[in-house]
């Protein structure tokens, strides 16, 4: 049984279901992102949201992908951690910025 405080597991499962069940993968990525955000885990949220964005865009879910890209930028803007800021900038490359 999954520990509800472990947000890495839904992120990993999102990768597993990416091609087999794209809707389930999107739900899992979003579950991980929301869990990390609620727990204050900016790095995990950034990874989950950037994966969600990269998953949604090729599926034609452009509006949702754009919203996730904006959140990635917000995470980078909100942190004082230079590594996390650089990761957010790297993952936002090619995305629409706010």
N, C-alpha and C positions, 0 to 999 in steps of 0.2 A: 504494500500500500504506500502511496506517495505521501511524503511529508509536505503539508501545505506551505511550509516555510522555505522549502527547497525550490527556488524559481529556476534553477539551472536545468532541472529535469524536463519541464515543458519546453524549454529552449532546445534541448537536445532532441526531444521527440518531434519538434517542429521540423528539424532536418530529416528525420526518418520518414515523415509523412509528406514531405515536400512534393514528390512526384506521384506517390500512390493515392493521396487524398489531399489535394491542395487546400480545400476549405478547412479541413481539420488542422493542417499545418498552420494556416493563418490564425485560427483560434488559439493554437498552442503558443505561437509567437506572441500574440497579444496578451494571453494569460501571463506569460513570463514577463513581458514588458510592464504590465500593470502591477504585477507582484513586486518586481524590483522597484518600481516607482513608489509604491506604498511603503516599502521597507527602507527607502532612502538609498537604494543601491544603484547609483548613477551609471557605473560601468556596465553592470548587467543590463540595465534598461537600454543603454546605448546599443549594446550588442543585439538585444532582442528586437528593438525597433528598426535598426538598420537591416537586419535579416528579414523582418516583416516587410519593410519597404522594397527590398530587392526581390522578394517573393511576389508581392502584389502587382508591381508594375508590369511585368511580362504577361500577367493574367488579364491585363486591360483595366485593372482597378486603380486607375490613375489618381483619382481624387483621394482615395485612402492612402495610396503610396506617398502622395504629396504631403498629406497631414503627418505621416510618420517621419518624412524627411525634415519637416519643420520642427518636429519634436527633437530629432537628433541635433539640430542646430541649437535649439533652446538648451539642451543638456550641456553642450559645449560652452555656450555663453554663460551658463550659471555656475560653472565650476571654476575653482582657483587652481585645480590640479593641471599643470601644463601637459602632462602625458594624456590625460583624458580629453583635454581641450584639443590636442593634436589628433587624437583618434576620432573625435567628433568631426573635425574639419576634413580629415581623410575620408570618412564614411559619407560625409555630406557632399563630397566632390561629385559633380554631375547632377546633384539634386537641386531643386528650386530652393533658394534661401529666402528667409523672411527679411 
